[in-house]
Amino acid sequence: MALTLYVDTSRWRAHQQTVLQEFPDTVPVCKGNGYGFGHERLAEEAARFDADMMAVGTTYEAARMKDWFGGDLLVLTPFRRGEEPVPLPDRAVRTVASVDGVGALVGARVVIEVMSSMKRHGVTEDDLGKLHASIDDVRLEGFAIHLPLDRTDGSDSVEEVIGWMDRLRAARLPLHTMFVSHLRADELARLKQQFPQTRFRPRIGTRLWLGDPQATEYRGAVLDVVRVAKGDRFGYRQQKAPGDGWLAVVAGGTSHGVGLEAPKMMQSMTSRAKGVARAGLATVNRNLSPFYWDGKQRWFAEPPHMQVSIIFVPLDAAEPKIGDEMRAVLRHTTTQVDRVVDH
């Protein structure tokens, strides 16, 4: 019995095709845990729609993916001089974010990242003049820009890309290919109209694999059920049951990513109020689980264990049985399932 990711395969693939039609020349992204599906599965899907290149997060991911995907592998983490060498085939393309990095990769296939308003990494405008002496020694696949998801200052993503295209052109650097991230289809169309000689390649992960939430569902198998009365002690810390009901032992624990949560950016009073409420409940050991049963989100009976979670089901709900499955709402990028099942 397992924590399972169920995939409505036809619906999932139909969504992929919608994205690919909206964004021609897409470079599918497969990094981290493979967006919940795993690297091997996403490599198979990319091969199905004839992708010529996949983007991966690190050289270590590229080393694994080379056996599953036969096209080019774009490594998104920038090369840094002195990094641990990882054997990669010639079809691997390294992202570089510094003039020094370009100079250290003589003969390699490279994509040069420019510094965007993300301010994460990239060459600056002052670096462009220095690139001329270095790019002759590498096989330049193009430039890249990674844009922010939100623009709270009202600025325009397209204008930011155009600004960089103009700078690169003024520096007499080749503009045959530009890799972009986080653009809408209409924004991409504006860029293609403005620069018809440039091939724009959108790098897409979340929108491609997770853009249709109804195509996937997590479920944890019920492994055991124990009847409890209010006040009964249970678990590692011998807490008291909050009421009459059942303790359901469900597949899915911290090793799967259950109970782990990334920090959230709270931009409204409502989101802040909810955060304060959650924190207040946590101080009295009340934590909502990601598992749903009988139509309601259920509470953790205690913090999740390594491979299972203990869920309290009150007496007024349907009794869970061994072999049942509880639906779970989990973050794809932090969840490691036991199996993926197509249906």
N, C-alpha and C positions, 0 to 999 in steps of 0.2 A: 504494500500500500504506500502511496506516494503523494507528494505535492506535484500536481500535474498542470501543465499549460495546455489547454484545449484550443485548437486553431480551426476555425471555419475556413478551410483552405481555399475554397472557391471565392469566398468573399474577400479574404486577405489578398489573394492574387489579383482580383479585380481592382482592388484599391491600388495595388502596386502599379498596374497598367495605367490607371488614371493619373497617378503622379508622373509616370514616365512620359505620358503624352503631354502633360502640362509643362514638363521640364526636359526637353530634349538634351541629349548628351550628358545625362545624369551620371555622376560617379557615386554608386551606392556606398554608404559608410557602414563598416562592421567593426566596432571597437568595444572595449570593455567586456561585458558578458554576452555580446552579440544581441543586445537589446532584449534579452530574455529568451531568445530562440537558440542561441549558441552560434559560434563561428561557422561550424560545418554546415548547419542548416541554411544560414544566410548565403554562404558560398554557393550552395546548390540553387537557391532561388535566383541569385545574380546570374548564374550560368543559364538558367531557364530563359531569362529575358536578354541574353546575349550581351551582358555588360563586358566591355573591353578592359575596364579598370575597376578595382575596388579600393576604397580608402580604409586603412586600419590605423589604430591608435599608436602603436609602438613597433619597434623592430622585432620584439619578441612575438607579438601578434602576427607580424608579417612572416616570421619563420614558421609559425604553425599553419597559417593560411596558404602558404605556397604549395602545400600538398593537397589542398582542397579546391583552390581556384587557379585556373590556368592563365588568366590575363595578367595585366600589370597590377602591381600593388603599391599604392601611394601611402607612404608612412606620414601621418599627420604631425607627430611630435618632431620638432625641429632637431636636426643634427647639431651636436655640440662636439667640438674638438676634445678628445680624451674620453669619450663615452666608451662603454664596453662594446667591443666589436661583436656583431652577430652575423653569421654567414647568411647571405641573402642572394638570390639569383639576380641576373642582370635585369629582369623585368621589374625589380623593385625600384621605386622612385622616391628619393629622399626630399622631404621638405627642409628648406634652409631658411634661417631667419637672421643671418648676419653675414657681412662680407667675409669675415674670418672663416665661417662655415663653408662658404662657397669655395674659398681658396684651398680648403683642406680636402675637398672631394674631387680631386682631379680625375676626369674620365667618367664620373658618375652621372646618372640621370637625376636631375634636380628640379624642384619647383621652389621658386623664391617667394616667401611670404612677406607681404608689406605690413607695416604697422598701421592697424586700423584704430578706430575709436574704442575698441575693446582694450587697447593698451596692454596686451598680453605679451606678444612677441612679434618681431618683424623688422625688416630693414626700414630705415627712416629716409626722408627726402634727402638728407645730407649724405646718405650712403650711396645714392644712385650713381654719382660720378665715379665712385671707386669700383662699382660693379663691372665696368667695361673691361678692366684688366683681368677680371676673374672669370667671366662667363665664357670666354673663348676656350677655357680649359675644362669645361663641363658640358654635358649634353642638357641644355636648358629645355625643359618640357613646358615652361610657362611661369606666370606669376600667379599668386593667390592672395585673396583677402578674406578674412574671417570677420563677419559683421556681428554686432550685438543683436540680441533678440528684441529688446525693447528700446525705444528712443523717447525717453521722458522729456527731452529738451525740444522735441518737435523737429529735429533734423531729418534729412532725407537720405535713405540708404543709397539710392541711385546716384545722388549728387556726390556722396563720399567715394563711390567707385569711380565716377567720372573724374573726380579730382585726381585720383591716383593714376588713372589712364592718361590724363594730360601730363602729369609729372613724368611718367615713364616715357611717353612719346617725346617730351622735351629733352629728356636725357638720352634720346636715340637708342632706347632699349627695345628689344623685340616684343611686339604685342600680339603674337599669333594665337596665344591661348591664355585665358584668365580663369582660374578656378575660384568660385565664389560660394559663400555659405550664407544662409538665412535671408534669401531674397524671395519675394512673391513672384508669381508667374508674370504679372503685368510689369513688375520692376525689371525682370530679366528681359522682357520684350523691349522695353525702352532702351536698355543697354545695347541690345543687338541692333536696334535701329540706328543708334548713335555711332556704333563701331562695327559696321558690317564685315570688316576684314578680320575681326577677332572671333575666335571660337570660345564661347563662354561655357564652362563646365560646372554646373551646380553640384556641390557635394551634399548629399541628402541622406540622413539616417532616420531620425525620429519621424519625420513626415512620411517617409517611404514605408517603414516597417510598422509604425504604431499609429498612423494617422486615422485608422478606423477602429476605435475602441471596441466596437461590437463584434469584431472578427476574432477576438481572443477572450479567454476566460481562465482564471486560475481557480483550482479547486484542491482542497486538502482532504485526504481520506481520514475518516474517523477510525482510529485504531483501537480505542477502548472507551467505555462509558461507565462512570461510577456514580451511583446515587448518593446524594448528600442531604443532610438536614441543616437548617440554619444553626451556625455556631460550631459545626463539625470542623475539626482541624485537618489540614491537608498540606501537601507540597513540601518543597525544600525548607521553607521558612515557617511551616506549620501555622499558616494564617487560618482565620475562621471563615467558613462559607457565609456569604452575605445573605443567604436565604435558602429555602428548599429548592432542590433542582438536581442538576447533573453536572459533573465535571467530564467534559469531552476531551479526550486526548486526540489531537489532530495533527496529521503530518504537516510539517513546515515549522522550522525553528530558526534560530539565529544563523545557522550555517546556510540556510536558504535565503537569508535576508529579511526574514519576518521579524518585525519589531525594530528594524533599523530604519532611521529616517534622516534624510539630508536636511540641513537648515533651509528654511523657507524665507524668501524676501516678502515681508509684509508691507503692502503699500496702501492699505485702507484701514479705517478704524474698525470695520467689521472683522477683517482678518486678524488684527491685533487683539480684538476682544476675544475671538475664538482661541487665540494662542494663550491668552491669560487664563481662560477657562480651563483649557487642557492642562496647563501647568498646575492650576489649583487642584484639579482632580487627582493629578499624579502624586501630589503630596500626601494624599490619603489612599494611595495604592489603587486608584481607579484609573485604568488605562483601557481605552477601546482597542479591540483587536481589529485586524483587517478582515476577519471572518464573519460571514453572514449566515444566519440560520433562522428558518421559519420567518423570513421576510425582514429580519432586523439585524443590524450590526451588533455583535456580541462583545462582552467585556472579556479581557484576559482575566483568568482566575489568579494567575501570578505571572511574572515576567516569562517570556518564552524560553524554552530550553534549547539545547543545541539543534535538535532535529525535530522536536515536536512543540506544540503549543497546548496549554491547558485552557480551555474555554469554559466559562460558566454559562450554563443554559438554565434559566429559571423554570420553575414548575409550570408556569402558564404557557410555555412554548411546547411545541411538539418534541417528544423524546427522541434524541438522536440514537441511531443504531450503529453498531460496528459494520463498516463497509459503506456507510453513507459518505457523501462528500459535501464539505462546506465550501461554498463559493467564497473567494477571497479577492479583495481589491489590493493589488500590490504594485509597486513601482517596477516596471519592466527592467530598468537599467541597474537595479540593485538586487534583483531576484535570481536565484539559481535553482531551477526546478530539477526534480528527479527525472522527469520525462516530458516530452512534447508529443501530444496525440492529435492527429489530424482527423477531422470528421466533417 
